[in-house]
Amino acid sequence: MKQDLKLTDAWRRLKEFTNARIGLGSIGNAMPLEEVLALKLAHAKAKDAIYTELDTEDLKKRITEGLNLEVFEFRSKVKDRNQYLVRPDFGKRLGISNSRQIYPPSDILFVITDGLSASAVNNNALEVLNILVPEIRDQFTLSAALVEQGRVAIGDEVAELFNAKFVAVFIGERPGLSSPESMGIYTTFNPRSGFTDEKRNCISNIHQNGLKDFQAALILKFLIIQSFHLKMSGVGLKVDLKSLIS
């Protein structure tokens, strides 16, 4: 019995460092009922997150009033959420042509889109921007765009309309059983339609129990400065996360 208690305590200490489902224990050949129910709840939250919607009205208001940035709204070729899930290519392209409208040339364009967890973006995007924008607005011209039913690559097409030199796409990541609300930020220097992922840098797992908003803002600022300095982004731009956020 003493040996079993020591093992349980060891697992408890280990679980303090991860949200992974470890040390669950067992009742006979099955998991404890509490853990079974917790797994079902996590699965339900992950499924629900996929169908959450981008709060465009609130985001636009807070960006405009709080950060004094002009916000533009777009939509991908996707007709509805079910099509979004089965036709990822539609989420990479803009729907209605905006070629006749004139957009302000910008050094940096922030593209905020729902991805696979709009709630993650609703909860984290503004927090990151609130930290970052005051630190860089004197160095760069900035604009923001909200895109409904978007994928990462749609940021390149939107950025071309602004003739932007750098785009940062804030997007909800695929929900997991340990985090239904995780946001990622994908950055590209000199973005162009048709670019693939080796041209981008990614800041991932931004959520309450993952990368903090201030850490994401710090990394994003680093990527912006380095991209403009080196005139590049993607696999050639290295980030030492340990030294940067420690």
N, C-alpha and C positions, 0 to 999 in steps of 0.2 A: 504493500500500500504506500509506504514512504517513497519508494522508487517511482511509482505512478504519479504521485503528487509533484515530485521534482520535475518530471517530464512535462507535466501540465504547466507548471510555473515557467519552464524554459520556453515553451511555445507562446505563453502569454507575453513574455518579454519580447520575443521575436516579432509578434504581431503588432507591437507598438511602432514598428518601422515600415509597415506595409499594409495596403488595403487588400492585398491578395488573400484568398480564402485558404488559409493554412491553419493547421492545428484545430480542426473542427471537432475532433472526437468522433465517437461512434456509439450507437445503441445496438448491440448485436452486430449484424452485418449492414446496418443502415446508418445514415447520418442522423444526428439529433433533430427532432422536429423543429426546434427553433432555427437551426441552420437551413433546413429545407424551406421553411417559410421565408427566411431572409433572402435566399437565392431566388425564389419565385417573385418576391417583391422587387429585387434588383433587376430581374429580367423584364418585369412589367414597366419599370421606370425607363429602362433602355428603349423599349418599344415605343413608349409614349413620347420620348424625347424626339424621335424621328419625325413626328407629326406636329411638333410645336411650330409656331409661326414667328417670323421676325417682327418685332414691335417697331415698325417703321415710323409711326407717328411719334412715339416717345423718343426714339433714337434721334430723329431729325430735330426735334425740339431741343433736346439736351446738347447736341453738337452745335446747333446754331446759336443758342443762347449762352451755353456754358463755355464753348470754345471759340465762338465767333468765326466759325468756318461755314462756307456755303456748302449746302448738301444737295446732291442731285439723286434722283431716283430712277432705277432701271429694273427691268425684268428679263429673265432668260427666255429661251424658246419654249420652256416647259409650260404645259397647260395646267397641270394639277400635280399633287404630291405623288400619286401613284406613277404617273409618267416620269416624274423626277427620279424615282427609284429604279425604273427599268430602262431609262434612256439617259445615262449619264452624259452622253455627247450633247444632248439638248441643253443641259445645265451649263455647258462650257461656252455657249454662244448667246449673244443678245437676241431678243425677239424682234420687237419693232425697231426699224432703222431710226437712228438718231442723227444721221449724217447731216441733216439740214440745220440742226441746232448748233450754236457756237458755244463751246465750253472754254473756261479760262485755262490758259497754259499753266501747268503746275510742275514744280520740281518733284513733289511727292503727292501721290494720291492714295488715300485710305479707302479701300473697298470693303464694305461690311456686308456679308451675305450669310444666309442661314446654314447652308451645308446640311449635315445630318443631325444637327442639334441646335435649332434656333435659340433655345433657351440658354445655351452656353454663351452665345454671342450677346444676347440681351443682358446677361449678368456680368460679362467680363470686358466687352469691347470698350465701353466708355471709361471703365476704371483704368485701363491701359492708356487710352488716349489722354485722359486727364493728367496723367503723370508725364507723358511724353511730349505732348504738343507745346506746353510752355517752355520746354527746354530747347526746342529746335525751330520755333516759329520765326525767330529773328534771322536764321540762317537760310531758310527755305520758304518757297511759296507752297501753300498747302491747300488741298481740296479734299472733299469726302463724297463718297457715293454709296447709296444703299441699293443692293441688288437682291431681289426676291428669286428664290429657286435657283441659286447659283452654285457652281462648282469652282474650284480653285482657278482654273484656266480662264474663266470669264474676266478675271481681273486684268489680263493682258489686253483684251479687246476694249474694255472700258478705258484703260489707261491711254490707249491710242487716241481716243476722242479728246483727251486733255493734253495730248503730246507730253505726257508725264515722263520724267526721267527715272522714276522709281515708284513701284506700286507695292503696297502692303495689304494683303487680303486677309481679313479677319473672318474665320469660318468655323462653324461647328463641326467637330470631329465625330467619327463614328462612335456612338455610345457603347460603353463597355459595362460589364456587370459590377465594376467598382466605381465607375464614374459615368453617369448619363449626361453630364453637362461639362464636357471638356472642349475648350476652344484651341484652335491652332492659328498661327499667323504665317503666311507664305509671302516672301519678299522676292522681288525681281528688279534688277537694274536694267534700264533701257528696254522695257517690256514690249513685246510684239506678238501679235496673234500667231499661234502655231508653236510657240515655245513649249518645250517639254520640261519635265521636273528637274533635270540636271542643271537647268538655268536658275533654279530657285533655292532659297534657303528657307528652313522651316523651324518655327518655334512651336513646340507641341506640348500637350498636356497642361494647358492653363486652366486651372479650376481650383476649387476651395482646398482640396487635399493634394494638389499637385504643384505645378509651378505657380508662384504667386504673381499677382498683377504687376507689382513693382519690379519683380525679377524679369517678367516678360518685357516690360517697358525698357529696362536696362539693356537687355539683349537686342531689342529692336533698334534702339538708338545706336548701339555698336554696329549693327548691320548697315544702318543708313550711312553712318560716317565712313565705314570701310568701303561700302559699295561706291560711294561718290569719289573716294580717294583712289580706289583701284580701278574704277570704271568697269565693275563686274559684279556678278552675284553667282550663286550656285556652288558647284563642287570645288571650285578653285578658291573659294573664300572660306577660310577655316575659323572656327570659333572655339576658344578654350573656355567651355562653360564653367569648369571648376574654379578657375581663377577669376572669371568675370562676375559670378554671382555668390562667391563664398564670402 
